[in-house]
Amino acid sequence: MKGQYLAVETVFVFGLGLMAAIGVITLFNQFKIGVLEDAEPQQAEIVSSKIENAMRGLSSVDGSDEDSTGYYRVDLPERIAGSDYSINMRNRKVILDVGSESYTRSVEGLNQYTLTGSASGGDVTVFKQRNQLGVRAR
């Protein structure tokens, strides 16, 4: 009879330990999801800022020459807050599509240029070709 109690007690303790472990894992997973959700807009802002800074740098180089060309290679993260993303340039805006969200950054002061191009996350090339400023995959 004593052996049965020991077996039941062992199974009971193992079950409680397993439930505690599952609870801790679930809490950490929820914490991770919350952190990523909070970080996504900030990371999107940083990425679009890097692209805009590269465009502004290119616009100041040989700005008076209509045939001027140039490019910057910009190291961007492969993912934003754990999600793949794409970069689109149109209508004077840098648009980042991250998962189901879209982040838009208006680019002011570069009215003489047409913004063009798109790329997925990761390293990109920001280029200037005559009156165009754009982005493309490296």
VMD Tcl script that builds the backbone (N, CA, C; Angstrom):
set m [mol new atoms 414]
animate dup $m
set s [atomselect $m all]
$s set {name element resname resid chain x y z} {
  {N N MET 1 A 0.796 -1.183 0.000}
  {CA C MET 1 A 0.000 0.000 0.000}
  {C C MET 1 A 0.849 1.262 0.000}
  {N N LYS 2 A 1.981 1.201 0.707}
  {CA C LYS 2 A 2.854 2.358 0.791}
  {C C LYS 2 A 3.458 2.707 -0.581}
  {N N GLY 3 A 3.715 1.705 -1.393}
  {CA C GLY 3 A 4.273 1.928 -2.724}
  {C C GLY 3 A 3.313 2.670 -3.629}
  {N N GLN 4 A 2.019 2.441 -3.478}
  {CA C GLN 4 A 1.033 3.135 -4.300}
  {C C GLN 4 A 1.009 4.627 -3.968}
  {N N TYR 5 A 1.075 4.948 -2.686}
  {CA C TYR 5 A 1.108 6.359 -2.296}
  {C C TYR 5 A 2.342 7.054 -2.844}
  {N N LEU 6 A 3.464 6.378 -2.834}
  {CA C LEU 6 A 4.699 6.946 -3.356}
  {C C LEU 6 A 4.583 7.195 -4.853}
  {N N ALA 7 A 3.996 6.275 -5.586}
  {CA C ALA 7 A 3.814 6.441 -7.030}
  {C C ALA 7 A 2.857 7.596 -7.323}
  {N N VAL 8 A 1.755 7.659 -6.596}
  {CA C VAL 8 A 0.789 8.749 -6.791}
  {C C VAL 8 A 1.426 10.087 -6.440}
  {N N GLU 9 A 2.164 10.122 -5.356}
  {CA C GLU 9 A 2.834 11.365 -4.941}
  {C C GLU 9 A 3.854 11.798 -5.990}
  {N N THR 10 A 4.594 10.880 -6.555}
  {CA C THR 10 A 5.597 11.201 -7.568}
  {C C THR 10 A 4.930 11.772 -8.817}
  {N N VAL 11 A 3.856 11.127 -9.250}
  {CA C VAL 11 A 3.124 11.619 -10.426}
  {C C VAL 11 A 2.530 12.997 -10.137}
  {N N PHE 12 A 1.989 13.188 -8.951}
  {CA C PHE 12 A 1.398 14.466 -8.571}
  {C C PHE 12 A 2.460 15.579 -8.574}
  {N N VAL 13 A 3.612 15.337 -7.972}
  {CA C VAL 13 A 4.693 16.333 -7.927}
  {C C VAL 13 A 5.206 16.621 -9.334}
  {N N PHE 14 A 5.360 15.574 -10.142}
  {CA C PHE 14 A 5.810 15.771 -11.530}
  {C C PHE 14 A 4.805 16.621 -12.301}
  {N N GLY 15 A 3.498 16.342 -12.113}
  {CA C GLY 15 A 2.448 17.121 -12.788}
  {C C GLY 15 A 2.466 18.573 -12.368}
  {N N LEU 16 A 2.635 18.833 -11.075}
  {CA C LEU 16 A 2.711 20.222 -10.600}
  {C C LEU 16 A 3.936 20.942 -11.179}
  {N N GLY 17 A 5.049 20.240 -11.230}
  {CA C GLY 17 A 6.262 20.840 -11.806}
  {C C GLY 17 A 6.080 21.155 -13.276}
  {N N LEU 18 A 5.436 20.256 -14.003}
  {CA C LEU 18 A 5.173 20.463 -15.424}
  {C C LEU 18 A 4.231 21.644 -15.638}
  {N N MET 19 A 3.195 21.750 -14.815}
  {CA C MET 19 A 2.265 22.881 -14.923}
  {C C MET 19 A 2.972 24.203 -14.628}
  {N N ALA 20 A 3.843 24.216 -13.634}
  {CA C ALA 20 A 4.593 25.430 -13.310}
  {C C ALA 20 A 5.508 25.821 -14.466}
  {N N ALA 21 A 6.170 24.840 -15.065}
  {CA C ALA 21 A 7.066 25.126 -16.188}
  {C C ALA 21 A 6.293 25.692 -17.379}
  {N N ILE 22 A 5.140 25.111 -17.681}
  {CA C ILE 22 A 4.312 25.606 -18.789}
  {C C ILE 22 A 3.842 27.030 -18.495}
  {N N GLY 23 A 3.470 27.315 -17.251}
  {CA C GLY 23 A 3.054 28.669 -16.881}
  {C C GLY 23 A 4.166 29.686 -17.057}
  {N N VAL 24 A 5.375 29.328 -16.635}
  {CA C VAL 24 A 6.516 30.247 -16.776}
  {C C VAL 24 A 6.826 30.486 -18.249}
  {N N ILE 25 A 6.804 29.446 -19.061}
  {CA C ILE 25 A 7.075 29.593 -20.501}
  {C C ILE 25 A 6.018 30.479 -21.149}
  {N N THR 26 A 4.764 30.295 -20.786}
  {CA C THR 26 A 3.685 31.114 -21.338}
  {C C THR 26 A 3.859 32.580 -20.951}
  {N N LEU 27 A 4.201 32.849 -19.716}
  {CA C LEU 27 A 4.417 34.233 -19.280}
  {C C LEU 27 A 5.561 34.885 -20.043}
  {N N PHE 28 A 6.667 34.172 -20.206}
  {CA C PHE 28 A 7.794 34.733 -20.945}
  {C C PHE 28 A 7.436 34.963 -22.414}
  {N N ASN 29 A 6.653 34.077 -22.993}
  {CA C ASN 29 A 6.234 34.252 -24.378}
  {C C ASN 29 A 5.355 35.493 -24.526}
  {N N GLN 30 A 4.432 35.696 -23.602}
  {CA C GLN 30 A 3.589 36.892 -23.647}
  {C C GLN 30 A 4.423 38.153 -23.451}
  {N N PHE 31 A 5.402 38.101 -22.589}
  {CA C PHE 31 A 6.300 39.238 -22.378}
  {C C PHE 31 A 7.076 39.546 -23.657}
  {N N LYS 32 A 7.576 38.524 -24.319}
  {CA C LYS 32 A 8.328 38.696 -25.570}
  {C C LYS 32 A 7.457 39.339 -26.641}
  {N N ILE 33 A 6.223 38.874 -26.778}
  {CA C ILE 33 A 5.308 39.436 -27.768}
  {C C ILE 33 A 5.053 40.912 -27.466}
  {N N GLY 34 A 4.857 41.258 -26.203}
  {CA C GLY 34 A 4.636 42.655 -25.819}
  {C C GLY 34 A 5.828 43.535 -26.130}
  {N N VAL 35 A 7.020 43.036 -25.870}
  {CA C VAL 35 A 8.233 43.805 -26.153}
  {C C VAL 35 A 8.377 44.040 -27.650}
  {N N LEU 36 A 8.143 42.999 -28.458}
  {CA C LEU 36 A 8.260 43.147 -29.912}
  {C C LEU 36 A 7.226 44.128 -30.455}
  {N N GLU 37 A 6.011 44.081 -29.927}
  {CA C GLU 37 A 4.980 45.023 -30.377}
  {C C GLU 37 A 5.356 46.459 -30.039}
  {N N ASP 38 A 5.959 46.676 -28.888}
  {CA C ASP 38 A 6.380 48.020 -28.500}
  {C C ASP 38 A 7.587 48.495 -29.304}
  {N N ALA 39 A 8.452 47.582 -29.703}
  {CA C ALA 39 A 9.681 47.946 -30.403}
  {C C ALA 39 A 9.465 48.198 -31.895}
  {N N GLU 40 A 8.414 47.633 -32.469}
  {CA C GLU 40 A 8.223 47.723 -33.921}
  {C C GLU 40 A 8.166 49.154 -34.453}
  {N N PRO 41 A 7.346 50.055 -33.898}
  {CA C PRO 41 A 7.312 51.422 -34.435}
  {C C PRO 41 A 8.659 52.141 -34.304}
  {N N GLN 42 A 9.358 51.905 -33.223}
  {CA C GLN 42 A 10.662 52.557 -33.034}
  {C C GLN 42 A 11.674 52.044 -34.049}
  {N N GLN 43 A 11.697 50.744 -34.275}
  {CA C GLN 43 A 12.632 50.188 -35.250}
  {C C GLN 43 A 12.285 50.634 -36.667}
  {N N ALA 44 A 11.003 50.734 -36.981}
  {CA C ALA 44 A 10.588 51.226 -38.296}
  {C C ALA 44 A 11.029 52.676 -38.481}
  {N N GLU 45 A 10.922 53.485 -37.447}
  {CA C GLU 45 A 11.366 54.882 -37.513}
  {C C GLU 45 A 12.870 54.972 -37.771}
  {N N ILE 46 A 13.641 54.123 -37.132}
  {CA C ILE 46 A 15.095 54.125 -37.313}
  {C C ILE 46 A 15.457 53.738 -38.741}
  {N N VAL 47 A 14.815 52.712 -39.277}
  {CA C VAL 47 A 15.105 52.250 -40.636}
  {C C VAL 47 A 14.758 53.340 -41.648}
  {N N SER 48 A 13.573 53.937 -41.533}
  {CA C SER 48 A 13.188 54.984 -42.487}
  {C C SER 48 A 14.080 56.215 -42.337}
  {N N SER 49 A 14.545 56.499 -41.145}
  {CA C SER 49 A 15.466 57.616 -40.925}
  {C C SER 49 A 16.804 57.375 -41.625}
  {N N LYS 50 A 17.308 56.156 -41.554}
  {CA C LYS 50 A 18.563 55.827 -42.238}
  {C C LYS 50 A 18.424 56.018 -43.741}
  {N N ILE 51 A 17.293 55.614 -44.288}
  {CA C ILE 51 A 17.065 55.769 -45.728}
  {C C ILE 51 A 16.982 57.241 -46.096}
  {N N GLU 52 A 16.251 58.016 -45.307}
  {CA C GLU 52 A 16.129 59.447 -45.589}
  {C C GLU 52 A 17.489 60.144 -45.479}
  {N N ASN 53 A 18.276 59.807 -44.481}
  {CA C ASN 53 A 19.604 60.413 -44.339}
  {C C ASN 53 A 20.486 60.115 -45.542}
  {N N ALA 54 A 20.414 58.896 -46.051}
  {CA C ALA 54 A 21.193 58.542 -47.239}
  {C C ALA 54 A 20.727 59.344 -48.448}
  {N N MET 55 A 19.415 59.533 -48.602}
  {CA C MET 55 A 18.894 60.330 -49.718}
  {C C MET 55 A 19.351 61.779 -49.609}
  {N N ARG 56 A 19.316 62.319 -48.413}
  {CA C ARG 56 A 19.747 63.709 -48.231}
  {C C ARG 56 A 21.240 63.851 -48.514}
  {N N GLY 57 A 22.031 62.869 -48.120}
  {CA C GLY 57 A 23.460 62.904 -48.429}
  {C C GLY 57 A 23.715 62.873 -49.920}
  {N N LEU 58 A 22.966 62.062 -50.634}
  {CA C LEU 58 A 23.135 61.986 -52.084}
  {C C LEU 58 A 22.652 63.253 -52.779}
  {N N SER 59 A 21.618 63.871 -52.263}
  {CA C SER 59 A 21.085 65.073 -52.915}
  {C C SER 59 A 22.069 66.233 -52.840}
  {N N SER 60 A 22.938 66.231 -51.848}
  {CA C SER 60 A 23.890 67.340 -51.720}
  {C C SER 60 A 25.149 67.132 -52.559}
  {N N VAL 61 A 25.367 65.930 -53.060}
  {CA C VAL 61 A 26.543 65.640 -53.881}
  {C C VAL 61 A 26.215 65.926 -55.335}
  {N N ASP 62 A 26.998 66.774 -55.952}
  {CA C ASP 62 A 26.815 67.123 -57.364}
  {C C ASP 62 A 25.383 67.531 -57.664}
  {N N GLY 63 A 24.804 68.304 -56.782}
  {CA C GLY 63 A 23.402 68.673 -56.933}
  {C C GLY 63 A 23.105 69.521 -58.145}
  {N N SER 64 A 24.083 70.236 -58.696}
  {CA C SER 64 A 23.813 71.116 -59.822}
  {C C SER 64 A 23.912 70.400 -61.165}
  {N N ASP 65 A 24.490 69.231 -61.201}
  {CA C ASP 65 A 24.690 68.486 -62.436}
  {C C ASP 65 A 23.509 67.566 -62.687}
  {N N GLU 66 A 22.798 67.757 -63.814}
  {CA C GLU 66 A 21.634 66.931 -64.102}
  {C C GLU 66 A 21.999 65.478 -64.377}
  {N N ASP 67 A 23.232 65.235 -64.802}
  {CA C ASP 67 A 23.657 63.872 -65.088}
  {C C ASP 67 A 24.351 63.229 -63.903}
  {N N SER 68 A 24.223 63.797 -62.730}
  {CA C SER 68 A 24.922 63.255 -61.566}
  {C C SER 68 A 24.275 61.959 -61.105}
  {N N THR 69 A 25.119 61.039 -60.712}
  {CA C THR 69 A 24.652 59.765 -60.174}
  {C C THR 69 A 25.492 59.425 -58.951}
  {N N GLY 70 A 24.994 58.555 -58.148}
  {CA C GLY 70 A 25.732 58.100 -56.986}
  {C C GLY 70 A 24.891 57.121 -56.201}
  {N N TYR 71 A 25.501 56.501 -55.212}
  {CA C TYR 71 A 24.758 55.570 -54.373}
  {C C TYR 71 A 25.432 55.426 -53.020}
  {N N TYR 72 A 24.647 55.029 -52.051}
  {CA C TYR 72 A 25.112 54.642 -50.724}
  {C C TYR 72 A 24.599 53.235 -50.454}
  {N N ARG 73 A 25.440 52.444 -49.859}
  {CA C ARG 73 A 24.981 51.157 -49.361}
  {C C ARG 73 A 24.602 51.348 -47.899}
  {N N VAL 74 A 23.406 50.964 -47.575}
  {CA C VAL 74 A 22.884 51.172 -46.230}
  {C C VAL 74 A 22.637 49.805 -45.593}
  {N N ASP 75 A 23.260 49.591 -44.452}
  {CA C ASP 75 A 23.071 48.344 -43.708}
  {C C ASP 75 A 21.834 48.471 -42.829}
  {N N LEU 76 A 20.813 47.739 -43.189}
  {CA C LEU 76 A 19.562 47.735 -42.435}
  {C C LEU 76 A 19.347 46.350 -41.839}
  {N N PRO 77 A 18.560 46.260 -40.782}
  {CA C PRO 77 A 18.296 44.938 -40.198}
  {C C PRO 77 A 17.488 44.064 -41.163}
  {N N GLU 78 A 17.692 42.765 -41.068}
  {CA C GLU 78 A 16.946 41.817 -41.895}
  {C C GLU 78 A 15.461 41.811 -41.523}
  {N N ARG 79 A 15.176 42.026 -40.255}
  {CA C ARG 79 A 13.808 41.973 -39.759}
  {C C ARG 79 A 13.571 43.121 -38.792}
  {N N ILE 80 A 12.320 43.535 -38.701}
  {CA C ILE 80 A 11.919 44.549 -37.728}
  {C C ILE 80 A 11.014 43.859 -36.718}
  {N N ALA 81 A 11.435 43.871 -35.462}
  {CA C ALA 81 A 10.670 43.257 -34.363}
  {C C ALA 81 A 10.257 41.831 -34.701}
  {N N GLY 82 A 11.155 41.099 -35.323}
  {CA C GLY 82 A 10.908 39.700 -35.636}
  {C C GLY 82 A 10.096 39.452 -36.884}
  {N N SER 83 A 9.737 40.492 -37.642}
  {CA C SER 83 A 8.917 40.337 -38.848}
  {C C SER 83 A 9.690 40.797 -40.076}
  {N N ASP 84 A 9.428 40.139 -41.209}
  {CA C ASP 84 A 9.978 40.607 -42.473}
  {C C ASP 84 A 9.326 41.935 -42.833}
  {N N TYR 85 A 10.025 42.742 -43.627}
  {CA C TYR 85 A 9.457 44.025 -44.020}
  {C C TYR 85 A 9.907 44.385 -45.432}
  {N N SER 86 A 9.173 45.322 -46.031}
  {CA C SER 86 A 9.539 45.830 -47.346}
  {C C SER 86 A 9.559 47.352 -47.311}
  {N N ILE 87 A 10.362 47.916 -48.209}
  {CA C ILE 87 A 10.533 49.367 -48.305}
  {C C ILE 87 A 10.013 49.792 -49.667}
  {N N ASN 88 A 9.148 50.787 -49.684}
  {CA C ASN 88 A 8.626 51.338 -50.936}
  {C C ASN 88 A 8.773 52.847 -50.899}
  {N N MET 89 A 9.146 53.415 -52.028}
  {CA C MET 89 A 9.296 54.866 -52.122}
  {C C MET 89 A 8.326 55.365 -53.191}
  {N N ARG 90 A 7.405 56.233 -52.773}
  {CA C ARG 90 A 6.484 56.835 -53.729}
  {C C ARG 90 A 5.798 58.035 -53.078}
  {N N ASN 91 A 5.368 58.942 -53.922}
  {CA C ASN 91 A 4.625 60.130 -53.478}
  {C C ASN 91 A 5.324 60.875 -52.340}
  {N N ARG 92 A 6.621 61.081 -52.463}
  {CA C ARG 92 A 7.408 61.822 -51.469}
  {C C ARG 92 A 7.405 61.147 -50.098}
  {N N LYS 93 A 7.272 59.832 -50.086}
  {CA C LYS 93 A 7.209 59.114 -48.820}
  {C C LYS 93 A 8.054 57.852 -48.876}
  {N N VAL 94 A 8.596 57.492 -47.717}
  {CA C VAL 94 A 9.228 56.200 -47.512}
  {C C VAL 94 A 8.204 55.374 -46.734}
  {N N ILE 95 A 7.793 54.258 -47.308}
  {CA C ILE 95 A 6.755 53.429 -46.707}
  {C C ILE 95 A 7.357 52.076 -46.340}
  {N N LEU 96 A 7.242 51.723 -45.073}
  {CA C LEU 96 A 7.701 50.420 -44.601}
  {C C LEU 96 A 6.476 49.573 -44.282}
  {N N ASP 97 A 6.385 48.414 -44.910}
  {CA C ASP 97 A 5.322 47.463 -44.616}
  {C C ASP 97 A 5.919 46.360 -43.763}
  {N N VAL 98 A 5.490 46.302 -42.511}
  {CA C VAL 98 A 5.997 45.336 -41.539}
  {C C VAL 98 A 4.824 44.468 -41.108}
  {N N GLY 99 A 4.840 43.212 -41.525}
  {CA C GLY 99 A 3.718 42.339 -41.194}
  {C C GLY 99 A 2.427 42.956 -41.708}
  {N N SER 100 A 1.466 43.173 -40.834}
  {CA C SER 100 A 0.191 43.772 -41.238}
  {C C SER 100 A 0.169 45.288 -41.039}
  {N N GLU 101 A 1.246 45.859 -40.536}
  {CA C GLU 101 A 1.314 47.302 -40.277}
  {C C GLU 101 A 2.057 48.011 -41.401}
  {N N SER 102 A 1.752 49.292 -41.584}
  {CA C SER 102 A 2.442 50.123 -42.558}
  {C C SER 102 A 2.882 51.415 -41.861}
  {N N TYR 103 A 4.147 51.781 -42.031}
  {CA C TYR 103 A 4.709 52.984 -41.423}
  {C C TYR 103 A 5.165 53.911 -42.540}
  {N N THR 104 A 4.719 55.162 -42.481}
  {CA C THR 104 A 4.999 56.124 -43.542}
  {C C THR 104 A 5.801 57.284 -42.981}
  {N N ARG 105 A 6.832 57.672 -43.741}
  {CA C ARG 105 A 7.642 58.826 -43.371}
  {C C ARG 105 A 7.665 59.771 -44.567}
  {N N SER 106 A 7.155 60.979 -44.374}
  {CA C SER 106 A 7.184 61.984 -45.433}
  {C C SER 106 A 8.585 62.559 -45.555}
  {N N VAL 107 A 9.016 62.764 -46.782}
  {CA C VAL 107 A 10.340 63.309 -47.042}
  {C C VAL 107 A 10.154 64.724 -47.582}
  {N N GLU 108 A 10.537 65.694 -46.790}
  {CA C GLU 108 A 10.385 67.103 -47.167}
  {C C GLU 108 A 11.723 67.665 -47.652}
  {N N GLY 109 A 11.653 68.660 -48.504}
  {CA C GLY 109 A 12.859 69.370 -48.936}
  {C C GLY 109 A 13.595 68.734 -50.101}
  {N N LEU 110 A 13.071 67.673 -50.657}
  {CA C LEU 110 A 13.692 67.035 -51.821}
  {C C LEU 110 A 12.715 67.058 -52.998}
  {N N ASN 111 A 12.025 68.183 -53.152}
  {CA C ASN 111 A 10.967 68.295 -54.150}
  {C C ASN 111 A 11.462 68.179 -55.583}
  {N N GLN 112 A 12.741 68.447 -55.820}
  {CA C GLN 112 A 13.263 68.365 -57.177}
  {C C GLN 112 A 13.506 66.928 -57.624}
  {N N TYR 113 A 13.345 65.980 -56.713}
  {CA C TYR 113 A 13.608 64.574 -57.017}
  {C C TYR 113 A 12.317 63.754 -57.002}
  {N N THR 114 A 12.290 62.765 -57.855}
  {CA C THR 114 A 11.233 61.766 -57.839}
  {C C THR 114 A 11.730 60.595 -57.012}
  {N N LEU 115 A 10.939 60.166 -56.039}
  {CA C LEU 115 A 11.314 59.024 -55.211}
  {C C LEU 115 A 10.779 57.752 -55.864}
  {N N THR 116 A 11.643 56.744 -55.952}
  {CA C THR 116 A 11.280 55.533 -56.673}
  {C C THR 116 A 11.950 54.315 -56.053}
  {N N GLY 117 A 11.417 53.152 -56.354}
  {CA C GLY 117 A 12.068 51.913 -55.982}
  {C C GLY 117 A 11.452 51.213 -54.794}
  {N N SER 118 A 11.881 49.971 -54.631}
  {CA C SER 118 A 11.437 49.168 -53.500}
  {C C SER 118 A 12.481 48.099 -53.218}
  {N N ALA 119 A 12.454 47.592 -52.026}
  {CA C ALA 119 A 13.382 46.534 -51.607}
  {C C ALA 119 A 12.790 45.844 -50.396}
  {N N SER 120 A 13.272 44.646 -50.148}
  {CA C SER 120 A 12.867 43.963 -48.924}
  {C C SER 120 A 13.889 44.291 -47.846}
  {N N GLY 121 A 13.610 43.868 -46.628}
  {CA C GLY 121 A 14.494 44.171 -45.510}
  {C C GLY 121 A 15.893 43.639 -45.719}
  {N N GLY 122 A 16.832 44.228 -45.045}
  {CA C GLY 122 A 18.233 43.851 -45.168}
  {C C GLY 122 A 19.019 44.978 -45.789}
  {N N ASP 123 A 20.201 44.681 -46.254}
  {CA C ASP 123 A 21.062 45.696 -46.838}
  {C C ASP 123 A 20.496 46.175 -48.172}
  {N N VAL 124 A 20.469 47.488 -48.351}
  {CA C VAL 124 A 19.915 48.084 -49.563}
  {C C VAL 124 A 20.893 49.112 -50.121}
  {N N THR 125 A 20.615 49.515 -51.352}
  {CA C THR 125 A 21.362 50.589 -51.993}
  {C C THR 125 A 20.407 51.753 -52.211}
  {N N VAL 126 A 20.774 52.914 -51.690}
  {CA C VAL 126 A 20.033 54.139 -51.961}
  {C C VAL 126 A 20.803 54.837 -53.065}
  {N N PHE 127 A 20.124 55.174 -54.165}
  {CA C PHE 127 A 20.818 55.706 -55.335}
  {C C PHE 127 A 20.228 57.032 -55.793}
  {N N LYS 128 A 21.059 57.753 -56.510}
  {CA C LYS 128 A 20.645 58.996 -57.159}
  {C C LYS 128 A 20.996 58.851 -58.631}
  {N N GLN 129 A 20.011 59.101 -59.470}
  {CA C GLN 129 A 20.242 59.059 -60.909}
  {C C GLN 129 A 19.463 60.211 -61.523}
  {N N ARG 130 A 20.201 61.215 -61.920}
  {CA C ARG 130 A 19.638 62.462 -62.417}
  {C C ARG 130 A 18.669 63.046 -61.388}
  {N N ASN 131 A 17.372 63.092 -61.726}
  {CA C ASN 131 A 16.416 63.690 -60.803}
  {C C ASN 131 A 15.638 62.646 -60.006}
  {N N GLN 132 A 16.193 61.450 -59.905}
  {CA C GLN 132 A 15.549 60.397 -59.130}
  {C C GLN 132 A 16.382 60.011 -57.926}
  {N N LEU 133 A 15.717 59.812 -56.812}
  {CA C LEU 133 A 16.308 59.209 -55.639}
  {C C LEU 133 A 15.529 57.939 -55.373}
  {N N GLY 134 A 16.230 56.847 -55.138}
  {CA C GLY 134 A 15.508 55.598 -54.954}
  {C C GLY 134 A 16.227 54.612 -54.083}
  {N N VAL 135 A 15.566 53.483 -53.931}
  {CA C VAL 135 A 16.111 52.394 -53.136}
  {C C VAL 135 A 15.935 51.111 -53.937}
  {N N ARG 136 A 16.919 50.220 -53.801}
  {CA C ARG 136 A 16.856 48.914 -54.451}
  {C C ARG 136 A 17.641 47.915 -53.607}
  {N N ALA 137 A 17.398 46.659 -53.854}
  {CA C ALA 137 A 18.141 45.616 -53.142}
  {C C ALA 137 A 19.612 45.713 -53.525}
  {N N ARG 138 A 20.477 45.383 -52.616}
  {CA C ARG 138 A 21.910 45.475 -52.857}
  {C C ARG 138 A 22.365 44.539 -53.894}
}
mol reanalyze $m
mol bondsrecalc $m
mol representation Tube
mol addrep $m
